[in-house]
């Protein structure tokens, strides 16, 4: 399947785990990496830049979506991707989002 690898960032604390796997997968697949976050965070920009330096051949774009429902936004984004990577949820809200994305994903989903 063609398309980018999607790295869905729900919490900046888990961004390293998600980005590590997403960059590896994007490099192996020769795909672009689309990082999607649901809120802007300066630390996220630094983290993406650090991983991007380790994988200079992987084209990266960062999209910040200010949304009411991150599950709908992330699930919709999976329709044009070859793989989606989300963090293992650590709270009730994240668990609900990951489950909703898993039910509606338009591509394979990996939990980092």
N, C-alpha and C positions, 0 to 999 in steps of 0.2 A: 504494500500500500504506500502511496506517495503521501507527502505532507510533512509537516514539521513535527518535532517532538515537543510536547507541551509540558512545561514545569509549572504546576499550580502551587502557588505560595499562599497558604492561609495564615501562616505565622512565621515571622522572620526568624524565630528561634530554631525552626526546623528547616530553614532554607538550605543550609549546607548539605544535609542529607538528600534533599530533593535534587539540588543542582548537581551534586556529585554523580548520581545515577543518570540524570537527564543528559548531562554533557557526554558521559560515556556512551549512552545509547545513540545520541545524535551523531557522535563521531563514527561509531560503528556502522550506522545506517547511511552516512553521508547526507544527513538531513540538517535543516536549520533547527535552531532551538528557539521556541517562543516561551518566554517567562511571563506568566500572568499572575499578578498579585491583586488583591482586593482592596488594598490601601497603600498609599505611598509611604515609604520609610527610607530614610537616608542610609541606614545600615544595609538594606537590601541592595541598593545600588553598589555599595562597596563590595558586598559578597558576590554579586553577579560579575563585577569587574575582575575580582580575584580569580574566579573560576574561568572566566573568559580568557584570561592570560595563560591559564594552564592548557586550554584547548583553542589555540589561535585559529585553527582551521574550521571551527564551527561558527557559522554566522548566528548572531544572537539578536533578538529584539525583546524589549521589555514593554509590556502593556499593563497599565494600571487601570483597573475597572472599579469605579466607585459605584457599587451596586447594592441593591436591597437584598438580593439573594445570590450569594456566590456560587451556590450549587447550579443554578440555572445558567449562569455565565460560563462556568467551567465546562459544564456538560455541552453547551452549545459550541464552545471552542474545540471540543474533541472531534467534531464532525469533519474538520479539515486537517486532522493530525493523524500520524501513523502510530503514535503512542502517547499516553498521558502518564505523568508521574506526580503523585501526591504524597504528602508525609503521612506517616502512621498517626492517626488522631490521638490527642492527649487529653481532650476534654469532650464534653457532651456536644457542644456546638460543632466542633470539627468532625466528630463521629457522624453526626447527622449529614454534614456536607459531603463527606467522603462516601457514605452509603448512597446518597442521592445521585452523586456523580457516577458511581459504579452502576447504578440501575439504568442510567440514561446515556452512558458513554457511547460515542460513535466510533471508538477505537479501543484497543487493549489498554487496560489501566494497571499500573504497577504502583504498589505502596512501598515507599522507601522507609 
